[in-house]
Amino acid sequence: MIIRSPSDIPSSEITPEGIYLQRRQFMQSIGVGAALAGLGLPLASVAATKPELAALNYQSVVAKSDNPFYTDEKMASFTDASTYNNYYEFGTDKSDPARYADSLTTDPWSVVIEGDVAKPGKYPLEDIMKLMTLEERIYRLRCVEAWSMVIPWVGFPLADLLKMFEPSSNAKYVEFTTLSRRSEMRGQRSSFSVIDWPYTEGLRIDEAMHPLAFMSVGMYGKVLPNQNGAPIRLVVPWKYGFKSIKSIVKIRFTAVKPKTSWQAIAPSEYGFYANVNPDVDHPRWTQRYERRLPGSLLSPNRIKTQMFNGYGEQVAGLYKDMNLRRNY
């Protein structure tokens, strides 16, 4: 994973203010500009670059020796990352989101902020985005319940977004809610669905403020595909994939721990924290190994699961006095 601090980013690589003021122009710039800044290319020099080339250029990013978040693990292909997804709003088969998510309207988009904050309200996405500074990040995201991938995300720290609304001292948790739109999300119309829509997830406030938690608006130098959670989603790299909620429309600050969707469905299998712990088996399968994509039926590419998804050095302190078998 690559994280660059603001002091490392020259002015020539900062997205112009005018682009922030228009979401369509801004989202286009992700594909051909901001995502390439890690290569030392000023925005002006990539204006004519085809967006699809950005994914290839990610392969050339060089890690800094003092960067604790970087991974040199092989990235999944854009095809794998965008066609093998969990997004039950569009169906339970891994191929359903890519097949049906083009029905989702992502522009215009707004996010409701409520609860224990000084600045609640309904914020258009462009108003949120123009206040953010994009950072180039290559994260390893592992959905260890069955499979995992290494994906280059484009995004910004979740902490930056939350601080913008000035949460009060009463805010101990942050709850996220996905869009509920039956007319465009066929999975929400299914009579076989076990989820009480809309989908919800939550983090403790200190988890949400951790530098590794971030909001993604793109991947592989492209605008985030609908099936991957467009136009804005959460990514929490040290937790199981279902914590990284997609297509967010509401963020609520609360003093009470929110009950998440998977807790409601199967409380004995899915707890609030959902930290990667290979030593605690799921009731129906082992979690000691994961299947890394790309792979195949005959060559499944099984690898050992790492505690906290390999980010223990960064996040273990968040759970110092907790029983990680009971708080699963």
C-alpha positions as CSV (number, residue, x, y, z in Angstrom):
1,M,0.0,0.0,0.0
2,I,1.3,3.5,-0.8
3,I,0.3,6.5,1.3
4,R,1.9,9.8,0.6
5,S,1.7,12.6,3.1
6,P,0.7,16.1,2.0
7,S,4.3,17.3,2.5
8,D,5.4,14.8,-0.1
9,I,3.1,16.1,-2.8
10,P,4.4,19.0,-5.0
11,S,1.9,21.7,-6.0
12,S,2.1,20.5,-9.6
13,E,0.4,17.3,-8.6
14,I,-2.6,18.8,-6.6
15,T,-5.9,18.6,-8.4
16,P,-6.9,22.2,-9.4
17,E,-9.8,23.8,-7.4
18,G,-11.9,24.2,-10.5
19,I,-12.0,20.4,-11.0
20,Y,-13.4,19.9,-7.5
21,L,-16.2,22.3,-8.2
22,Q,-17.6,20.1,-10.9
23,R,-18.0,16.4,-10.0
24,R,-18.0,15.1,-13.6
25,Q,-14.7,16.8,-14.4
26,F,-13.3,15.7,-11.0
27,M,-14.2,12.1,-11.5
28,Q,-12.7,12.1,-15.0
29,S,-9.5,13.5,-13.5
30,I,-9.2,10.5,-11.2
31,G,-8.9,8.2,-14.2
32,V,-6.2,10.2,-16.0
33,G,-4.6,12.5,-13.4
34,A,-4.7,12.0,-9.7
35,A,-4.2,8.3,-9.9
36,L,-0.9,8.8,-11.8
37,A,0.5,11.4,-9.4
38,G,2.4,8.7,-7.6
39,L,4.5,8.3,-10.8
40,G,5.8,11.9,-10.5
41,L,3.7,13.0,-13.5
42,P,2.0,16.5,-13.2
43,L,-1.7,16.5,-14.1
44,A,-1.1,18.6,-17.2
45,S,1.2,15.9,-18.8
46,V,-1.4,13.1,-18.5
47,A,-4.4,15.1,-19.7
48,A,-4.4,13.2,-23.0
49,T,-3.6,9.8,-21.6
50,K,-6.2,7.1,-22.1
51,P,-7.8,6.2,-18.8
52,E,-7.3,2.5,-19.4
53,L,-3.5,3.0,-19.3
54,A,-3.6,4.2,-15.7
55,A,-4.1,0.7,-14.5
56,L,-0.9,-0.4,-16.2
57,N,1.1,2.5,-14.8
58,Y,0.3,1.4,-11.3
59,Q,2.6,-1.6,-11.9
60,S,5.5,0.9,-12.0
61,V,5.0,2.6,-8.7
62,V,8.1,2.3,-6.5
63,A,7.8,1.7,-2.8
64,K,9.5,4.0,-0.3
65,S,11.8,2.1,2.1
66,D,10.2,3.9,5.1
67,N,6.6,3.3,4.1
68,P,5.1,0.8,6.5
69,F,1.9,0.3,4.5
70,Y,3.3,-0.7,1.1
71,T,2.8,-4.2,-0.2
72,D,4.7,-5.6,-3.2
73,E,2.3,-8.5,-3.5
74,K,0.9,-9.1,-7.0
75,M,-2.2,-7.1,-7.8
76,A,-5.3,-8.7,-9.1
77,S,-6.3,-7.7,-12.6
78,F,-8.9,-5.0,-13.1
79,T,-11.1,-7.7,-14.7
80,D,-11.0,-10.0,-11.6
81,A,-11.5,-7.0,-9.2
82,S,-14.5,-5.7,-11.2
83,T,-16.3,-9.0,-12.0
84,Y,-15.9,-11.1,-8.8
85,N,-17.8,-9.2,-6.2
86,N,-20.0,-9.4,-3.2
87,Y,-22.8,-6.8,-3.5
88,Y,-26.1,-8.5,-2.6
89,E,-28.2,-5.5,-3.7
90,F,-27.6,-6.9,-7.2
91,G,-27.6,-10.6,-6.4
92,T,-25.8,-13.2,-4.4
93,D,-23.7,-14.7,-7.2
94,K,-20.2,-13.2,-7.5
95,S,-20.9,-12.3,-11.1
96,D,-24.3,-10.6,-10.5
97,P,-22.9,-7.2,-9.5
98,A,-21.0,-6.8,-12.8
99,R,-23.9,-8.1,-14.7
100,Y,-26.6,-5.9,-13.2
101,A,-25.1,-2.9,-11.5
102,D,-25.1,-0.7,-14.6
103,S,-28.7,0.0,-13.7
104,L,-27.5,2.1,-10.7
105,T,-27.7,5.9,-11.1
106,T,-24.7,7.5,-9.3
107,D,-25.1,11.1,-10.4
108,P,-26.4,13.1,-8.7
109,W,-25.4,11.7,-5.3
110,S,-25.5,13.0,-1.7
111,V,-24.6,11.8,1.7
112,V,-26.8,12.5,4.8
113,I,-24.8,13.3,8.0
114,E,-26.7,13.0,11.3
115,G,-26.3,12.3,15.0
116,D,-23.8,13.7,17.4
117,V,-22.2,16.2,15.1
118,A,-22.0,20.0,14.9
119,K,-22.7,20.1,11.2
120,P,-25.5,17.6,10.3
121,G,-27.2,17.9,6.9
122,K,-27.4,16.5,3.4
123,Y,-24.2,17.1,1.5
124,P,-23.9,16.7,-2.3
125,L,-21.0,14.5,-3.1
126,E,-19.3,17.3,-5.0
127,D,-19.3,19.4,-1.9
128,I,-17.6,16.6,0.0
129,M,-15.1,16.0,-2.7
130,K,-13.9,19.5,-3.2
131,L,-12.7,19.7,0.4
132,M,-10.7,16.5,0.1
133,T,-7.1,16.0,-1.0
134,L,-6.7,12.8,-3.0
135,E,-3.9,10.4,-2.0
136,E,-2.6,7.6,-4.1
137,R,-2.9,4.4,-2.2
138,I,-2.2,0.8,-3.0
139,Y,-3.9,-1.3,-0.4
140,R,-4.2,-5.1,0.0
141,L,-7.8,-5.8,0.5
142,R,-8.6,-9.3,1.6
143,C,-12.1,-10.7,2.0
144,V,-10.9,-13.7,3.9
145,E,-14.2,-15.5,4.3
146,A,-13.5,-17.2,1.0
147,W,-11.2,-15.2,-1.3
148,S,-8.9,-12.1,-1.4
149,M,-7.3,-9.6,-3.8
150,V,-4.7,-6.9,-3.9
151,I,-6.3,-3.8,-5.3
152,P,-4.9,-0.3,-6.1
153,W,-7.5,2.1,-4.7
154,V,-7.8,5.9,-5.2
155,G,-9.2,7.6,-2.1
156,F,-8.8,9.8,0.9
157,P,-8.7,9.2,4.7
158,L,-12.0,8.5,6.3
159,A,-10.8,10.7,9.3
160,D,-10.6,13.7,7.0
161,L,-14.3,13.3,6.0
162,L,-15.5,12.7,9.6
163,K,-13.6,15.7,11.0
164,M,-15.3,17.9,8.5
165,F,-18.6,17.5,10.3
166,E,-17.2,18.0,13.8
167,P,-18.4,15.0,15.8
168,S,-19.1,15.7,19.5
169,S,-17.5,13.9,22.4
170,N,-20.6,11.8,22.6
171,A,-19.9,10.2,19.3
172,K,-18.4,6.8,20.2
173,Y,-19.4,5.0,17.0
174,V,-20.0,5.7,13.3
175,E,-22.8,4.0,11.4
176,F,-22.8,3.8,7.6
177,T,-25.8,3.1,5.4
178,T,-25.9,1.9,1.8
179,L,-28.4,3.1,-0.8
180,S,-31.8,1.4,-0.9
181,R,-33.4,1.8,-4.3
182,R,-35.5,-1.2,-5.3
183,S,-36.2,0.1,-8.8
184,E,-32.4,-0.1,-9.6
185,M,-31.2,-2.8,-7.3
186,R,-32.7,-6.2,-8.3
187,G,-31.3,-8.0,-5.2
188,Q,-33.5,-5.8,-3.0
189,R,-36.6,-7.0,-4.9
190,S,-35.7,-10.6,-4.4
191,S,-38.0,-12.7,-2.3
192,F,-35.0,-14.8,-1.3
193,S,-33.1,-12.0,0.3
194,V,-32.1,-12.4,4.0
195,I,-31.1,-8.8,4.5
196,D,-33.4,-6.2,5.9
197,W,-32.5,-3.3,3.6
198,P,-30.8,-0.9,3.6
199,Y,-27.5,-2.5,4.4
200,T,-25.7,-1.0,7.4
201,E,-22.2,-1.2,8.9
202,G,-20.4,0.4,11.8
203,L,-17.0,1.3,13.3
204,R,-15.9,2.5,16.7
205,I,-14.9,6.1,16.4
206,D,-11.2,5.4,17.0
207,E,-11.3,2.7,14.3
208,A,-12.9,5.2,11.9
209,M,-10.2,7.8,12.6
210,H,-7.3,5.4,12.0
211,P,-5.1,6.3,9.0
212,L,-5.7,2.9,7.4
213,A,-9.5,3.4,7.1
214,F,-10.3,5.3,3.9
215,M,-13.0,6.3,1.5
216,S,-12.5,5.1,-2.1
217,V,-13.8,6.9,-5.2
218,G,-11.7,5.0,-7.7
219,M,-9.5,2.0,-8.4
220,Y,-6.8,1.1,-11.0
221,G,-6.7,4.8,-12.0
222,K,-10.4,4.6,-13.1
223,V,-13.6,5.9,-11.6
224,L,-15.0,3.4,-9.2
225,P,-17.3,0.9,-11.1
226,N,-20.8,0.6,-9.9
227,Q,-20.3,-3.1,-8.9
228,N,-17.4,-2.0,-6.7
229,G,-19.5,0.5,-4.7
230,A,-19.7,3.7,-6.8
231,P,-19.6,6.5,-6.3
232,I,-18.1,6.4,-2.8
233,R,-17.4,3.5,-0.5
234,L,-15.6,2.6,2.7
235,V,-12.5,0.4,2.8
236,V,-11.1,-1.0,6.1
237,P,-8.1,-3.2,5.1
238,W,-7.6,-5.0,8.4
239,K,-11.2,-6.2,8.6
240,Y,-13.2,-8.7,6.6
241,G,-14.6,-7.5,3.4
242,F,-18.2,-7.1,4.5
243,K,-17.2,-4.2,6.7
244,S,-16.2,-2.1,3.7
245,I,-19.7,-0.9,2.9
246,K,-20.5,0.3,-0.7
247,S,-22.5,3.2,-2.2
248,I,-22.8,5.1,1.0
249,V,-25.8,7.5,1.4
250,K,-25.8,8.1,5.2
251,I,-23.2,8.5,8.0
252,R,-24.5,8.7,11.6
253,F,-22.5,9.5,14.7
254,T,-23.8,7.8,17.8
255,A,-23.0,7.0,21.4
256,V,-24.6,3.6,21.1
257,K,-23.0,0.7,19.2
258,P,-25.0,0.2,16.0
259,K,-26.3,-3.2,15.0
260,T,-24.9,-4.1,11.6
261,S,-26.7,-6.0,8.9
262,W,-24.7,-9.2,9.2
263,Q,-25.1,-9.1,13.0
264,A,-28.8,-9.0,12.5
265,I,-28.8,-11.9,10.1
266,A,-26.4,-14.3,11.9
267,P,-25.2,-12.9,15.3
268,S,-23.4,-16.2,16.1
269,E,-21.3,-15.9,13.0
270,Y,-20.7,-12.2,12.4
271,G,-19.8,-9.9,15.2
272,F,-19.5,-6.1,15.2
273,Y,-15.7,-6.0,14.9
274,A,-15.1,-8.5,12.1
275,N,-11.3,-8.3,12.5
276,V,-9.3,-10.8,10.6
277,N,-8.2,-13.5,13.1
278,P,-7.0,-16.7,11.5
279,D,-7.0,-18.4,14.9
280,V,-10.8,-18.2,15.3
281,D,-12.7,-20.4,12.9
282,H,-16.0,-19.3,11.4
283,P,-18.7,-21.8,12.7
284,R,-18.9,-23.3,9.3
285,W,-15.3,-23.1,7.9
286,T,-11.7,-22.5,8.8
287,Q,-10.2,-19.0,8.5
288,R,-6.6,-20.1,8.6
289,Y,-6.3,-19.9,4.8
290,E,-7.6,-17.7,2.1
291,R,-7.9,-18.1,-1.7
292,R,-6.0,-15.3,-3.4
293,L,-7.2,-14.1,-6.8
294,P,-6.1,-14.6,-9.5
295,G,-6.4,-18.3,-9.2
296,S,-8.4,-21.2,-10.6
297,L,-10.3,-24.3,-9.5
298,L,-7.3,-26.5,-10.2
299,S,-4.8,-24.0,-8.9
300,P,-6.6,-22.2,-6.1
301,N,-3.6,-20.2,-4.8
302,R,-4.3,-20.8,-1.1
303,I,-2.2,-18.7,1.3
304,K,-2.1,-18.4,5.0
305,T,-4.4,-15.8,6.5
306,Q,-2.6,-13.1,8.5
307,M,-3.8,-11.6,11.8
308,F,-5.4,-8.2,11.1
309,N,-4.8,-8.9,7.4
310,G,-1.1,-8.2,7.9
311,Y,-1.6,-4.8,9.5
312,G,-1.2,-5.8,13.1
313,E,1.7,-3.5,13.7
314,Q,-0.5,-0.6,12.8
315,V,-3.9,-1.5,14.3
316,A,-3.4,-4.1,17.1
317,G,-3.2,-1.2,19.7
318,L,-6.9,-0.5,19.0
319,Y,-7.8,-3.8,20.6
320,K,-5.1,-4.0,23.3
321,D,-7.4,-5.2,26.2
322,M,-10.1,-7.0,24.1
323,N,-10.7,-10.7,23.9
324,L,-10.5,-11.2,20.1
325,R,-12.2,-14.5,20.4
326,R,-15.3,-13.2,22.1
327,N,-15.2,-9.8,20.2
328,Y,-15.3,-11.4,16.7
